[in-house]
């Protein structure tokens, strides 16, 4: 149940998902704790329970202020923030708001603030990193395509981006200092790619440390076979 109370491919949903999701987690927590006792699993060896959460309307369909007590940590999906369903392009996994973006733009920081406002302890929050980029084409060329109308196309693994797109094949790399996020712009094809790179992940890791969050999770390992992204995270979190 990734998005309680919300529609999606093959998803059955209803209004009472909101309360039932909390009850489900409560039941699972009790069952896992009992099982840990039965099997003499203690400390770090106890069975854990987590969820992957989102921001914005996700909170309208869940009881985040209540359910977090049953969880060991929460993986906040701070990626796909701009995608096929959004009206413009944007940093799909940016850390901070971009100076060129709208007032209601989504980013990692606003998502974390929403979770903290629900009373969730900072050390239970794990932010998300994207080991892939998102491509739009037919993009309005203003601002090198950032926060402009365009046609969403597909995703690319970071390995593919590094091999074929970052400062290659007509794509020029840019850095959004406010958002702490990289992006690629091809002025010939009017195409934009937003993604995470080692520098943006170092910034995310520093954010985790300075705000005493639980850590960083990512999607997904096969997109970074050389582990350059993973290494940037690990080295900064030490």
N, C-alpha and C positions, 0 to 999 in steps of 0.2 A: 504494500500500500504506500506508494511513493508520494502521491498527492491526494490525501483524504478529502472527500467532498468536492473534488474537481474532475471535470471530464478529461478524457485522454483516450488514446488508441486501445480498444478492448477493455476499458475500465468501466466497471459498474460503480456508481456513486449515488449517495443520498445525503440529505442534510444531517441525519443523525450520525454520520461518519465522524463528525467533530467530537462528540462525547465518546463514541465507541472506540475511537483511536486511542484515547486516554485510557479507557478501561482495558483495551487489548494490551497496552504496554504495562499497565499495573499487573495484570494476570501473568504476563510473561516474566516480569521482574520477580514476582513471588515464586513462580515455578522454577526459575533459574537459581534463585537463592536456595530453595529447598534442595534442588539437585546438587548444588555445590556442597551443601552440608552432608548430603547422603554420600557423596563421593570424596569427602574430605578435601575439597578444593578450597584453599584459603588464600588471602592476600591477592597478589597479582595473578594467582592461578584460578581465581573464581571466574565463573562464567559471566561474560559481560553482555550488555544490551545497549545498542546504539540505533540511531536513525540518521537518514540523510534528509536535511531540511532545506527550505528555500526561504526567500524573503517576500515582502509585499503581500499579495493576497493569500499566500500560504497561511499566514497568521489568522486570516478571516475564517479559515476552515479547520483550524486546530486549536487546542488549548495549550499553547506553548508555556503559559505561565503555570500550568498545573502538571503537565506530563514530564517535564524535565527531571523531576525528582526520581523518576523510575529509570533514568538513563545514566550510563557511565560517561558518555560523551555524545556530542551531536556534530555530525559532519555537515557543515553548511555548504551547499552547492553554489559557491561563488564563481560560477562559470555559466555559460549559455545565457548570460544576462541580456545579451542582444542576439537575436536569432531569427529564424524564419517567421516567427509570429509578431515581431516588433516592427513598427512602421518605419524606422530608420536604421542605419548602420550604428555601430557604437563599439566601444571596448567590451568585448563579451566577458572578460575576466579582469577588468581593471581594479586596481586597489583603491584609489581615491576618485572623487568626482573630477572630471575633465573640465578645464576652464572653458572649453568650447562646447560643452554639452548642455542640455536643458536642465532646469532646476530640479526636475524629478528623475534625473538619470539614475540608473542602478549601478552600484559598484560594491566591492567587498566591504568597505567601511560602513556604508549605510545598512547593509545586511547585518553586520555584526552589532551595530548600534540598536537595531530593532530587536535582536535576540537579547541583548543586555537589558533593554528596557522592560522585557518580559520577566526579569528577575533571574535569568539563567546565569549561573556563575561563569566567569570568564574562562576558568580552566577547563570547563566542559565543552568549549567551543573550538572546533577545528575548521579552519578555512580551507577552501578548495582551490587547487591549482589546475590549470588546463594544459595538458601535454598535446594540444592540438590547436589549430587556428580555424577561424570561420571566414569564408569568402563571400563577398557581395560583388556584383557587377552591374553595369548600367547605372553607376552611381553619379549623383550630382557632384561635379568636381570641386565645389566650394570646400575650403578647409581640408584639401586633400582627401575628401570623401568622408570625413568623420562626422557622424550625426547628421547624415544626409539621406535622402530617399535613394533607394536602390533595389536591386533584385537579389535576394539571398540565393546562393548556389549550393555550397557544400562545405564539408570540413576537410582539413588536411592534417596529417600527423606532423609533429614537430620535426621528425626526421625528414619528411618530405619537404617541409618548409626550408629547412637548412640546406638541403641538397639542391632544391630547384627554384626557390622563390625569394629568399632573403637576399636582397641586392642582386637578384638574378632575373633573367627573362623579362626585363622591363619593370620589375618591381623595385622600388626604392624604400629602404628602411627609415622609419622615423621613430622618435621617442617623445611621448607626451609626458613632460616633466610633472605636471600637476597630477595626472592619473597614475604615474609610475608604470606606464604601459607602452609596449612597442606596437607599431602597426606598419603595414606595407601598403604602398599606393602605386598603382600602375596608371599613369596619366594617358597612355595610349588606349588601353582597354577600359578605362574608367572602373578599375577593380580595386577593392579594398580587402585586406586581410587583417584581423585582429587576433592576438595570441599572447601567450606567456613566453618569455625567454629567460636566460639565466639572470639578467639584471632585474627584471620584474619579480622574479622569484626570490631573489635576495631581499628586495624591498618587502615582499610579503613575509618572509621569515623574520626580518627585523620588526615588522608590525606585530607578529605573534609574540616575540620576546618582550617588546616594550609594553604590550597590553596584557601580558601574562595569560595568553590564550593557551588552548590545549595542544595546538600543533597545526600541521598542514597535511591534508590528504590530496590525492590527485587522481585524475582520469586521463589516460590509463597507461600502464607501464610499457606496453608494446610500442607505444608511439614515441618512446625515447630510448631506443635500444642501446645507444651509446652512453646513456645515463648522464648527459651533460646537465639536464634540468634537475634530475634527482640529486646530483652532486652539489649543485648550487644551493639547494634547499638544505641538504645535510650539513654542508660546511658552515652555513650561516647560523643554523640552529644550535650548533655545538657550543 
